[in-house]
Amino acid sequence: MMSWLNRNKNDIKFAELDEETQEEMLAFAGKRNKVYEKKWEKLSTKKTPISWNWASFFLSLFWFTYRKMNVYAYVFLSIIVVVDVLSILFLKKTLPGSTMAPAYVVLALFANKLYFDFALSKVKKLKNLYPDRDERLEMLRKRGGVSWLHALLFVLVMITYGFGSVYLEEEVYYSYMTPKFREAADLQGAGKLDEALTIYDDIENENVPVPSIHYNKALIYEEQQEYDKALNQMNSYLDLVPDDEEAIEIQKEMMENMK
């Protein structure tokens, strides 16, 4: 990363481009090209490629597809998929969304530079393919700009991935959790409450809630006279199974014991 950050002497700056190439860069940017002209000019005065992009920060990968930088979006999504699959297989759950937050901040910091490099590469390529300037400008406007279609397609891909990851997580989690739950229930029935509680804590997954885990933990805490914890677990259970009349009665008893 540092070697990339220190490429200043070899980097091409927007301000260093000839007027014709600058015009073609802006033609490629299309919508809001004046905004990117200012961002690229500002980058020209900096020694690092860091420059904040609010659109990239709020829209994350959708911004890249909207700006037709599909490769960036799908490569990053591939990384997320690999991380999630490894997390599911080894940790039995996906990592919290906040885990990737720093990466999205980094993308927002480098988005303007990435877009500049992307646009410049397209301009250079089309300059060779279309020697005629008018024809080249037309193609730049057509191949550049923005695309709601690309962004919407990426939304569909993300939705598909979301459902797929939930399905995989549930399948892997239940295959791991079920025998462990039975083991914990047997220990609980045998009066080995601390051992049972350790297993319940280990198999609990906030992404795939299992009501019975909360119910059994509530009974353990109640037996251990830790009524605050027992009530919290019973409340969690009733959030998932609100019509369980027996659990409601136990909840009332716990509340009485806390008085």
Secondary structure as GFF3:
##gff-version 3
##sequence-region A 1 259
A	DSSP	alpha_helix	2	5	.	.	.	ID=ss1
A	DSSP	three_ten_helix	14	16	.	.	.	ID=ss2
A	DSSP	alpha_helix	19	29	.	.	.	ID=ss3
A	DSSP	alpha_helix	33	44	.	.	.	ID=ss4
A	DSSP	alpha_helix	54	59	.	.	.	ID=ss5
A	DSSP	alpha_helix	61	66	.	.	.	ID=ss6
A	DSSP	alpha_helix	70	91	.	.	.	ID=ss7
A	DSSP	three_ten_helix	97	100	.	.	.	ID=ss8
A	DSSP	alpha_helix	101	129	.	.	.	ID=ss9
A	DSSP	alpha_helix	133	143	.	.	.	ID=ss10
A	DSSP	alpha_helix	148	189	.	.	.	ID=ss11
A	DSSP	alpha_helix	193	203	.	.	.	ID=ss12
A	DSSP	alpha_helix	211	223	.	.	.	ID=ss13
A	DSSP	alpha_helix	227	240	.	.	.	ID=ss14
A	DSSP	alpha_helix	245	257	.	.	.	ID=ss15
###
